[in-house]
Amino acid sequence: MIREPHYSADVEIILNGLEQGSDIRLLNVVCDAIDLVCDHGDSAKARAEMLISKAGTHIWKTQVRDRRYDWCVLWEPREELAIIHFIGEL
């Protein structure tokens, strides 16, 4: 199932900072991870690890890696949306 991304306010700030910054490589791997979540969100790679929020919601963790960074995308599927809660280092 293909989903549309829906970003939390904090994620929008992070993405805007990446888009305005000079680290194109990090922006590209983050965009690749978001594409994976949206286009192949039911795959094992997109759902590498399941976390449970304080509210009991299942949140999926997708790794974002290049040689310098070990980031992740925390997201949840909600019908035709991929709710992106967090992008960054944990």
matplotlib code that plots the C-alpha trace (Angstrom):
import matplotlib.pyplot as plt

x = [0.0, 1.3, 0.8, 1.1, 3.5, 2.1, 4.7, 4.5, 5.5, 8.9, 9.6, 8.7, 11.3, 14.0, 13.2, 13.2, 16.6, 18.0, 16.6, 18.3, 21.5, 24.6, 24.5, 22.8, 23.9, 22.0, 19.0, 19.0, 19.2, 16.4, 14.3, 15.1, 13.8, 10.6, 10.1, 10.6, 8.1, 5.5, 6.0, 6.9, 5.7, 4.6, 8.1, 10.5, 13.0, 10.5, 9.3, 12.7, 11.7, 8.4, 8.2, 5.2, 4.4, 3.2, -0.4, 0.0, 0.3, 2.6, 5.4, 7.8, 11.4, 13.2, 17.0, 18.6, 22.3, 25.2, 28.9, 28.5, 25.1, 22.9, 19.4, 16.0, 12.4, 9.7, 6.3, 3.0, 0.6, -2.8, -5.0, -3.6, -1.1, 2.3, 2.4, 6.1, 6.6, 10.4, 13.5, 16.9, 19.3, 17.9]
y = [0.0, 3.4, 6.1, 9.9, 11.3, 13.4, 15.2, 16.4, 20.0, 19.0, 16.9, 19.8, 21.9, 19.2, 18.7, 22.5, 22.7, 19.8, 21.4, 24.8, 23.2, 22.1, 18.4, 17.1, 13.5, 13.4, 15.0, 12.3, 9.4, 10.9, 11.3, 7.8, 6.5, 8.5, 7.1, 3.6, 4.2, 5.7, 3.3, 0.1, 0.7, -3.0, -4.3, -5.7, -2.9, -0.2, -1.9, -2.8, -2.4, -1.8, 0.5, 1.2, 4.8, 5.8, 5.9, 2.2, 3.1, 0.9, 3.1, 1.7, 2.6, 2.8, 3.3, 6.2, 5.5, 6.8, 6.7, 9.7, 9.4, 6.8, 8.4, 6.9, 7.7, 6.9, 6.5, 4.8, 3.8, 5.3, 4.2, 6.0, 8.1, 7.5, 9.7, 10.7, 11.5, 11.9, 12.1, 12.2, 10.4, 8.4]
z = [0.0, -0.9, 1.7, 1.8, 4.4, 7.1, 9.2, 12.8, 13.4, 14.9, 11.8, 9.5, 11.3, 10.9, 7.2, 6.5, 8.3, 6.1, 3.0, 3.8, 5.0, 3.0, 3.8, 0.7, 1.4, 4.7, 3.1, 0.4, 2.9, 4.9, 1.8, 0.8, 4.2, 3.9, 0.4, 1.7, 4.5, 2.1, -0.9, 0.9, 4.5, 4.9, 4.1, 6.8, 6.0, 6.7, 9.9, 11.2, 14.8, 16.6, 19.5, 21.7, 22.7, 26.2, 24.7, 23.6, 19.9, 17.7, 16.2, 13.6, 13.5, 10.1, 10.0, 8.2, 7.8, 5.9, 6.9, 9.3, 10.8, 12.5, 12.4, 12.2, 11.2, 13.7, 12.0, 12.1, 9.4, 9.6, 6.6, 3.6, 5.6, 7.0, 10.2, 10.6, 14.3, 14.5, 12.3, 13.9, 16.3, 19.2]

ax = plt.figure().add_subplot(projection="3d")
ax.plot(x, y, z, "-o")
ax.set_aspect("equal")
plt.show()
